[in-house]
Amino acid sequence: MHKESVNYFSRKMKDAPERILYLAVPAHIYNTFFQKPFIQKVTQRKNMHIIVYEPEQATIAVWMS
């Protein structure tokens, strides 16, 4: 995960704590990069909500809160 993405997410959480922010991730990225133990720890620690989508079908595959 890019440092800028985590920083942006953290900054938005501080700016509007009442909002629930979701990170939209293509399925192929989620199924590879987001399965790494370190990335899973970061997303859990930051309490990130993730939407996994299928770019080819333009559909949401997984909605995680």
ZADO-1210 file (C-alpha; in nm, 4 decimals, padded with zeros to 6 digits):
<atoms>
<atom x="00.0000" y="00.0000" z="00.0000" code="MET" pos="1"/>
<atom x="00.1393" y="00.3348" z="-00.0919" code="HIS" pos="2"/>
<atom x="00.2370" y="00.5573" z="00.1970" code="LYS" pos="3"/>
<atom x="00.0359" y="00.8394" z="00.0368" code="GLU" pos="4"/>
<atom x="-00.2803" y="00.6251" z="00.0428" code="SER" pos="5"/>
<atom x="-00.2452" y="00.5475" z="00.4122" code="VAL" pos="6"/>
<atom x="-00.1669" y="00.9109" z="00.4901" code="ASN" pos="7"/>
<atom x="-00.4680" y="01.0310" z="00.2883" code="TYR" pos="8"/>
<atom x="-00.6950" y="00.7805" z="00.4606" code="PHE" pos="9"/>
<atom x="-00.5665" y="00.8794" z="00.8055" code="SER" pos="10"/>
<atom x="-00.6005" y="01.2498" z="00.7294" code="ARG" pos="11"/>
<atom x="-00.9593" y="01.2071" z="00.6081" code="LYS" pos="12"/>
<atom x="-01.0467" y="01.0074" z="00.9205" code="MET" pos="13"/>
<atom x="-00.9217" y="01.2964" z="01.1345" code="LYS" pos="14"/>
<atom x="-01.0977" y="01.5614" z="00.9223" code="ASP" pos="15"/>
<atom x="-01.4373" y="01.3910" z="00.9310" code="ALA" pos="16"/>
<atom x="-01.4477" y="01.1208" z="01.2004" code="PRO" pos="17"/>
<atom x="-01.8243" y="01.0764" z="01.1577" code="GLU" pos="18"/>
<atom x="-01.7801" y="00.9551" z="00.7993" code="ARG" pos="19"/>
<atom x="-01.7068" y="00.5976" z="00.7050" code="ILE" pos="20"/>
<atom x="-01.4442" y="00.5893" z="00.4323" code="LEU" pos="21"/>
<atom x="-01.4036" y="00.2948" z="00.1976" code="TYR" pos="22"/>
<atom x="-01.1003" y="00.2096" z="-00.0089" code="LEU" pos="23"/>
<atom x="-01.2016" y="00.0713" z="-00.3514" code="ALA" pos="24"/>
<atom x="-00.9572" y="-00.1930" z="-00.4723" code="VAL" pos="25"/>
<atom x="-00.9644" y="-00.3963" z="-00.7956" code="PRO" pos="26"/>
<atom x="-01.0084" y="-00.7692" z="-00.7250" code="ALA" pos="27"/>
<atom x="-00.6758" y="-00.8699" z="-00.8791" code="HIS" pos="28"/>
<atom x="-00.4911" y="-00.6270" z="-00.6496" code="ILE" pos="29"/>
<atom x="-00.6875" y="-00.7381" z="-00.3451" code="TYR" pos="30"/>
<atom x="-00.6219" y="-01.1050" z="-00.4222" code="ASN" pos="31"/>
<atom x="-00.2454" y="-01.0497" z="-00.4432" code="THR" pos="32"/>
<atom x="-00.1178" y="-00.7413" z="-00.2643" code="PHE" pos="33"/>
<atom x="-00.3831" y="-00.7244" z="00.0077" code="PHE" pos="34"/>
<atom x="-00.3224" y="-01.0867" z="00.1083" code="GLN" pos="35"/>
<atom x="00.0276" y="-01.0086" z="00.2331" code="LYS" pos="36"/>
<atom x="00.0402" y="-01.0376" z="00.6143" code="PRO" pos="37"/>
<atom x="00.1897" y="-00.6904" z="00.6581" code="PHE" pos="38"/>
<atom x="-00.0813" y="-00.5264" z="00.4468" code="ILE" pos="39"/>
<atom x="-00.3524" y="-00.7144" z="00.6352" code="GLN" pos="40"/>
<atom x="-00.2081" y="-00.5855" z="00.9630" code="LYS" pos="41"/>
<atom x="-00.2034" y="-00.2274" z="00.8318" code="VAL" pos="42"/>
<atom x="-00.5634" y="-00.2400" z="00.7102" code="THR" pos="43"/>
<atom x="-00.6776" y="-00.3919" z="01.0400" code="GLN" pos="44"/>
<atom x="-00.4783" y="-00.1477" z="01.2521" code="ARG" pos="45"/>
<atom x="-00.6137" y="00.1479" z="01.0553" code="LYS" pos="46"/>
<atom x="-00.9639" y="-00.0054" z="01.0656" code="ASN" pos="47"/>
<atom x="-00.9912" y="00.0382" z="00.6898" code="MET" pos="48"/>
<atom x="-01.3159" y="-00.0460" z="00.5146" code="HIS" pos="49"/>
<atom x="-01.2550" y="-00.2010" z="00.1744" code="ILE" pos="50"/>
<atom x="-01.4673" y="-00.2487" z="-00.1349" code="ILE" pos="51"/>
<atom x="-01.3294" y="-00.5043" z="-00.3784" code="VAL" pos="52"/>
<atom x="-01.4555" y="-00.4613" z="-00.7327" code="TYR" pos="53"/>
<atom x="-01.4314" y="-00.6470" z="-01.0620" code="GLU" pos="54"/>
<atom x="-01.3160" y="-00.3896" z="-01.3207" code="PRO" pos="55"/>
<atom x="-01.4184" y="-00.5975" z="-01.6237" code="GLU" pos="56"/>
<atom x="-01.7756" y="-00.6531" z="-01.5025" code="GLN" pos="57"/>
<atom x="-01.8019" y="-00.3176" z="-01.3216" code="ALA" pos="58"/>
<atom x="-01.9395" y="-00.4972" z="-01.0149" code="THR" pos="59"/>
<atom x="-01.8618" y="-00.5016" z="-00.6469" code="ILE" pos="60"/>
<atom x="-01.7221" y="-00.8403" z="-00.5450" code="ALA" pos="61"/>
<atom x="-01.6743" y="-00.7840" z="-00.1692" code="VAL" pos="62"/>
<atom x="-01.7832" y="-00.5067" z="00.0684" code="TRP" pos="63"/>
<atom x="-01.5902" y="-00.5199" z="00.3963" code="MET" pos="64"/>
<atom x="-01.6780" y="-00.3056" z="00.6940" code="SER" pos="65"/>
</atoms>
